[in-house]
């Protein structure tokens, strides 16, 4: 998305005042997704704390945080805990964070979480 801004200029030329009006469009800058995961590895059941408060939006604000934990589970919010479990084999789960800004632009960040039985 983009934002429209109206401008009004008054210019005096040789005793004549010209008034010019117009608009210009400012493109939306995408947010930047970033998060920490603590711990990044361990034994099942592994409780991991996720924090996306380092995510930013240079020209607005982030309005949603969507988490895909790579184990069929999802979540939302800037910070949360998630429990990973494995039965008999070690597994690496790829966690993907998607942030959306107030103009609808998105960005993603991912991290791997290693879980041992």
C-alpha positions as CSV (number, residue, x, y, z in Angstrom):
1,X,0.0,0.0,0.0
2,X,1.0,3.6,-0.2
3,X,0.0,6.9,1.5
4,X,-1.2,9.9,-0.4
5,X,-0.1,13.4,0.7
6,X,-1.6,16.7,-0.5
7,X,0.5,19.7,-0.9
8,X,-0.3,23.4,-1.6
9,X,2.3,25.8,-3.0
10,X,2.0,29.6,-3.4
11,X,4.5,31.2,-5.8
12,X,4.8,34.9,-6.5
13,X,6.1,35.7,-10.0
14,X,6.2,39.3,-11.2
15,X,3.5,40.5,-8.9
16,X,1.2,37.5,-9.7
17,X,0.6,34.9,-7.1
18,X,0.2,31.4,-8.4
19,X,-1.3,28.8,-6.2
20,X,-0.5,25.2,-7.1
21,X,-2.1,22.2,-5.5
22,X,-1.4,18.5,-6.0
23,X,-0.6,15.2,-4.4
24,X,2.2,12.8,-4.3
25,X,2.3,9.2,-3.2
26,X,4.6,7.8,-0.6
27,X,5.3,4.1,-0.9
28,X,5.0,2.0,2.2
29,X,8.2,0.6,3.5
30,X,8.0,-3.1,4.6
31,X,8.5,-4.1,8.2
32,X,11.5,-6.1,9.3
33,X,10.8,-9.3,11.2
34,X,13.3,-10.4,13.9
35,X,13.0,-12.7,16.9
36,X,14.9,-14.6,19.6
37,X,14.3,-18.2,20.6
38,X,15.5,-19.4,24.0
39,X,16.8,-22.1,24.1
40,X,17.4,-23.1,20.5
41,X,18.0,-26.8,21.3
42,X,17.4,-29.3,24.0
43,X,15.6,-32.5,25.1
44,X,11.9,-33.2,24.6
45,X,9.6,-31.8,25.8
46,X,11.4,-28.6,25.1
47,X,9.8,-25.3,26.1
48,X,11.1,-22.4,24.0
49,X,10.4,-18.7,24.6
50,X,9.9,-16.7,21.4
51,X,10.2,-12.9,21.5
52,X,9.6,-10.7,18.4
53,X,9.9,-7.3,20.1
54,X,13.0,-6.6,18.0
55,X,10.8,-6.5,14.8
56,X,10.4,-3.0,13.4
57,X,8.4,-0.9,10.9
58,X,10.3,2.2,9.6
59,X,7.2,4.1,8.6
60,X,4.4,2.8,10.8
61,X,3.7,0.1,13.2
62,X,3.5,-3.7,13.3
63,X,-0.1,-4.8,13.8
64,X,0.2,-8.6,13.8
65,X,2.7,-11.3,14.7
66,X,2.0,-14.8,13.3
67,X,4.1,-17.8,14.3
68,X,4.3,-21.2,12.4
69,X,6.3,-23.6,14.7
70,X,6.9,-26.2,12.0
71,X,5.1,-28.9,14.0
72,X,1.5,-28.2,12.6
73,X,1.0,-25.7,15.5
74,X,0.7,-21.9,15.1
75,X,0.4,-18.9,17.4
76,X,0.1,-15.1,17.5
77,X,1.5,-12.3,19.6
78,X,4.8,-10.5,20.1
79,X,6.1,-13.0,22.7
80,X,5.0,-16.5,23.7
81,X,6.2,-20.0,24.7
82,X,5.8,-23.1,22.7
83,X,6.6,-26.8,23.6
84,X,8.2,-29.0,21.1
85,X,8.0,-32.8,21.5
86,X,9.6,-35.7,19.7
87,X,9.3,-39.4,20.4
88,X,12.2,-41.5,19.3
89,X,14.3,-39.5,16.8
90,X,15.8,-36.0,17.0
91,X,14.2,-33.4,14.8
92,X,14.9,-29.9,13.7
93,X,11.8,-27.6,13.5
94,X,11.9,-24.5,11.4
95,X,10.0,-21.7,13.1
96,X,8.7,-18.9,10.8
97,X,7.6,-15.5,12.1
98,X,5.4,-13.3,9.8
99,X,4.9,-9.7,10.8
100,X,2.3,-7.4,9.2
101,X,2.4,-3.6,9.3
102,X,-0.4,-1.1,9.4
103,X,-0.4,-0.8,5.6
104,X,-0.6,-4.6,5.0
105,X,3.1,-5.2,4.1
106,X,4.7,-8.3,5.5
107,X,8.1,-9.7,6.3
108,X,9.3,-13.1,7.6
109,X,12.2,-14.4,9.7
110,X,13.0,-18.0,10.6
111,X,15.1,-20.0,13.1
112,X,15.7,-23.7,13.6
113,X,15.0,-25.4,16.9
114,X,16.7,-28.8,17.4
115,X,14.9,-31.2,19.7
116,X,16.3,-34.5,21.0
117,X,14.3,-37.4,22.5
